[in-house]
Amino acid sequence: MTKKEDKNSIFEGNPELPGMIVSGIQAGIIVVGRNQRCLFWNPFMEELSGISSAEILGKCAFTIFPHLRDQVGVPDHLFVRM
């Protein structure tokens, strides 16, 4: 068995497992797409921020948290205004 086969075998028959693992981590995890919209907001982030995933998914992360734009260095020409 190759390393690639070995790595993928833990997800065979359970494609939801990676999402379950990330959702259960006791740390805030946010996934933002190239268009700056939130694609994933784990339960810990809901508790930490008081914002539910239903409220933030699909919205521009930098509109919700404008201070992050400067912290991560998003150039003006890439910033999507909502």
N, C-alpha and C positions, 0 to 999 in steps of 0.2 A: 504494500500500500504506500502510495506517495504521500508527502506532507500535505498536498492540496486535498487529496481524497480524505485524509485523516481529519483535517480541519473542517471540511464540509459535512462529514458524517454525523457530527453532533446535532446538526439541524435537519437531517433527513426525517421526514415524517412529521415534523413540527416546525413549519416555516414561521410560526408566530413567536417562537422562542426568543429570537433576538429582541423583539419589541417588548416581550414580557420581562426580560432581564433589565433592559434600559428603564422601563417603567418602574421597576422595583428598587432601583438604586437610590440610596439616601443622599443624593446630591442633585442640584438643579441642572437639568439638561435641556438646552434649547437648540433646535436645528432650524437654521435660517437658510432659505434658498437664495439663488443668485439674484432674484428680484427683491430680496430683503424681506420677504414675507415668511412668517413663522410656519414651519412645516410640522414641528413636533414640540410639545411642551409637556414635560413629564409631571406626574402627580406631586413630586417634591416641589417643583416650581409653583404649582398651584398653591400649596401650603405656604411656601416662602413669600410669594408675592400677593396672595389673595386674589389672583386673577385666574379664572378657570381656563382650561384649554379651549372650551367652546367660545370664550370671549376673544382669544388671541389668535387662534389658528387662522391663517390666511391674511392676517393683518401685517402691516409693515412694522417690524421690530423696532426700528428707529423712530417711528411715530409714537409708539407706546413708551419707549425708553429713549428719549432724545439724547441723553447724556452718553449713551453707548456709541453713538455715531462718532463722537470725538475720540473716545477711548480706543476704538478699533481702527480709526483712521480711514473712514469712508470718504473718498474724494468727492467733491461737489458734483462732478459730472456723472458719478455713479449713483448718487443719492436719489431715490425715487420719492417724489413728494406725493402725499395723499391728500 
